[in-house]
Amino acid sequence: MQPPKQYRAKLEDKQQLNERFMQYDFELVEPNELAFAAGQYVSIKVSDKGERRSYSICSSPAITHGFELLVDHQPAGIGCTYLESLAFGQEIELLAPLGIFTIVPDTDETSLALVATGSGIAPFRSMLFEHLQVRQDTRPITLYWGMRHANQLFWEDEFEELAESFPHFSFHPVISQPEQAWPLCRGRVTDCLTAHEQAASVGYYLCGNATMIGDVTQTVLAKGITEAHIHHEKFY
């Protein structure tokens, strides 16, 4: 993996995905190329005091001249407030790439289960682009994404298009407070995982709040999965 460097980047675009989530697109200024592994993150300077906040890159590693970030604005913390205030073309300072939450080249993991809640979906979008489109990984890959309400989902069209293009990939949105007509997985992501048969050789990648990570870890350990095949992002 590349050692982290100091970068400057400018805001190229931002998209309101729904009332809670925003996607930010940055173009690199100096240096003008960023090589990263899917699952890594950037650390952005968000105040004059030098305070920093970390965000997973959600774009494909095949794109090296810039990067995309997903930000949950519900906490209204210093990081999302800073990003929301940026004008188009305004520069930010960041350190990148950081983190070791990447899909390991482990031949024992003959299939992959990616489990996210909320903005924890960000690194998995990058991983799917890398492993399906770039590396053409042929292992079965299943994405479980937990949200409270169905209207909080986004990117679902992208994931469904990937599932159509790559038959070994499947996508399961899981809604904990669904409307009566919701036809897919209900409850918590652990409920959906429990309902689905999992191969003994599956590698689990978890990104979300600490409660979810703890619950999923206990659920899959009870299925006989070893801790060596449970991977999770440390900064969430």
N, C-alpha and C positions, 0 to 999 in steps of 0.2 A: 504494500500500500504506500501511497505517496505521503511524505511527511507534510504536516500542515504548514501553510504559508499565510502571510498577510496579503489580503486582496482589497481592492476597491472595486465596487460595482455600482451601476446606476439602475434606478427603477425604470423598467421598460413598459410594464403593463401591470394592471391589477384587476382582478375579477371577483365580484361578489358572488360566491357560490350559493349562499342562502343568507338568512338573517344572522347567522352565527359564524360562518367560515368564509375566509378570503384566500384567494390564490395570488401570490406575488411572483412576477417574472423579472429577473434581474439579468442585465448584460454586464459581463466583466469589462473593467476599464484597464486595470493594471495589477498583476499580470493579466493577460487576455485569454488564458486557457486554464481550465480547472479539470484535472483528471481525478475522478473519485470512483469509489465502489458503491453500488446501490446499497442503501441502508446507512450511509454516512451522513453527517450533519455539518452545519456551519455554525459558528459562534459570532454573533453580530454585536458590535458596540452600539448600545441603545441610549447612551446619555453622555453628557460632557464629563461626568464623573468617572467614566470608563466602565460603567456597568454593562454586563453582557447577557445575552439570552441565546439559547441554542434552538435550532430548528432543523428537522430532518429535510434533506433534499428530496423532492417528490418527482423530479424530472429524470429522464433517461440519462445514464452515463455516456451514451453515444453523443449527447449534446455537451460539448466542452467549452463553448464560448459564453455560457450563461447557466443559470439554474433557476428552478422554481421552488417556492416554499408554500406550504399550507399553514395558515394561522387561524387558531380558534380565538375569536375576539370576546367570547363570553367572560373570561376572567378579568378583562379590562386592565391587565397589568402593564408594567412599564414597557415591555417588549412590543406587545400588539398596539399600544398607544403610539409608540414611536413609528412603527411601520405604517400605521394608518395615516399618520401626519405627513408622510413623504409625498413630495410632488414628483411628477414624471420627470425623469432625467436627473433627479437628485441622487447624490452619491452616498453610499454607506461604506463602512469599514468592517471587514470580517476576517476571521481566521478559518481556514478550511484546507483539506477535508479532515474531519475528526470522527472518531468512533470506530468500533469494531463489530457493530451489529450488521453483519453481512452474511449471506448464505455461504456456509462453509462447503468446500469441495470434498464432501465426505461421501465416499461410495457406499457406506452403510445406510445412508439416508436415501432410500430408493423412491420416496415420495415426500412432499412437503405440505405442511399445513401452516398457513399464515393467519394469525388471529389478532384482530385489531378492535379497539373501541375508540370512538371519537376521532380526534386528529392523529391517533396512532396509525391511521391508514397511510400516512404520507410516505414512510420508507418503503411500504409494500408496493405502492404504485411504481416507484423507481425499480424495485426488484423485479416486478412483473415485466416491465419494459425490457430490462436487461436479460432476464432468463428466458423469456418467450421470444422476443423479437431479435435480440442481439446474439445471445449465446445459443439459441434454439435448443434449450434444455428440454429433453423429452420426458422427464419424470412427471408423474401426476402431481399437479399443484392445486390446492384448494384454498380459497380465501374466505375467511369468516370475518364479517365486519359488524360489530354491535353498535346500535344507536338506540336512543330512547324512542324517537318518533320517526316514521318513514319520511316525513317531509324534511328531515335533517340530512338525508342522504344526498350525495352528489357523486360525480364521476361514475355513477352506476352504468350509464350508457357506454363509457369506455370499457368497463370491466365486462359487460355483456358482449361487446364487440370482440374483445380478446377471447372470450369463451367460445364465440362462434368461429374465430379464426384458428384457435388452438384447442382441439377437442379434449386434450389432456388437462386443460385448466377449467375449474369450476368455481363459481362465485355464489356465496350464500350470505346475503344481508340478513341480520338478526335484529328484530325490533322488540324491545322490552315492554313498550306500552303501545301495542299495535291497535289500529282500528279493527273493527270486526271483520272487515273484508280482506285484511292482509293475508295473502295466501302462502307466505313463505315462513321461515323459521321465526318462532316467537320465544320470548323470554331472554335469558342471558346467553352469551356465546357458549358457556359450558353446557347449556341445555341442548344446543344444536350439535356440539361435539359429541355429547353422550348419545344422541340419537343416531349419529352416523358411525358406521363401522370404520375403524382406522387400522391401517396395516401396522404391524409391530415395528417395521423399519422406517416409520415416518419421522421426519425432523420437524419439530414445532418451533415456530418463530412468533414471539409475542410482543406486541407494542400497544400500550394503553396505560390506564391507571394501575396503581400498585395492587388494588383489590382484585382486579381482573387477572393480573399476572399471577397472583397467589392462588386464586380459585382455579384457573386453568392448569397451573402446575400441579396442584393436588389432584385434579380430575385425571390428567394424563398419567401421572405417577401411579394412580390406582389402576390404570389400564395396563400397567407393566412397562411403560416407556421409561427409559433411564434418564437421569438428569443430564447426561452428556448430550442428549438429543433435544433438550429444551433450551432455547436461546431467547434472550430478551434484551430490549434496549434499557440501558442503565439510567438515562437521565429523565425518563418519564416517572 
